[in-house]
Amino acid sequence: MECVICKTGSMHAGNVTVTLEKNGSIILIKEVPALVCDVCEHYYLDEKTTNEVLQRGKEGLLKGAELEVLKLKVA
């Protein structure tokens, strides 16, 4: 699959760190499985992973975290 951003790279399976920021809180989620461009490093998450990342971010906000760093473990 060709990258839609740089138009030259190919997408491959990898892991990324996703940063979520809202209302002064920063949630970093590491080791998130994604398709990653081998040229520009743009990435895509599938629907299941996106939902899990957003849920983890929501939980961090509800706890009142200013900065939280997590590892994602998708079943």
N, C-alpha and C positions, 0 to 999 in steps of 0.2 A: 504494500500500500504506500502510495506517495504522500508525503507531508503536504497538507493544504496551506501551510504557512510559508515555508521556504521554497516549495515546489521542486527541490532537488534531493531531499533526504528520503530515506526509507524508514518506515516505522518498524520497531522491533519490541519484543517484550522486555520489560525492565522494571525497576522500582524507582520511585521519586519521593521527594518530600513535598507535601502540600502545606501551604501556609494559609490559614484562615484568619482574617482580622475583622473585628467588629466592636464598636463602642470602646475602643482602647484595649481590648483583649486580643492576644495573639495566641493561636493554637497551631502548633507545628505537629504534623502527623507524618512520621517517617515510615519508610519501607512500604509505600503504597504501590501495589501492582498497577502498571500502566503500559500503554503503547507509547514508546518514546522515539522521536526523530533522531537519527544518527548524525544529523548535521546541525540543526538549530536547537535540539533538545526540547522542543515543544512536546507536550504529552496529552494523551487522551485517557480518561477513565471510563470503564464500563458503568452501566446503570447501577448494578449492585454495589460496586466499590464507591461510586459517588454518593449513594444513599448512606453507606457506612461512614464515610468521611464527614458528611454533613451531620449525621447523628452524633458522632464524637465531638464535633465542634459545638453543637448545641449543648451537650452535656458539660463541656468545659465552661461555656458561658453561664449555665445555670449554677455551677459551683462558684462562680465569681472569680475565675482564674484570670490573672493578668497575663501570665505566660504559662503555657502548658505544652509539654513535649511528650508525644505518645508514639508508640509503634503500632501500626495497624496489623491486626491479625484477622484476615478474612477467612471464614470457614469454607 
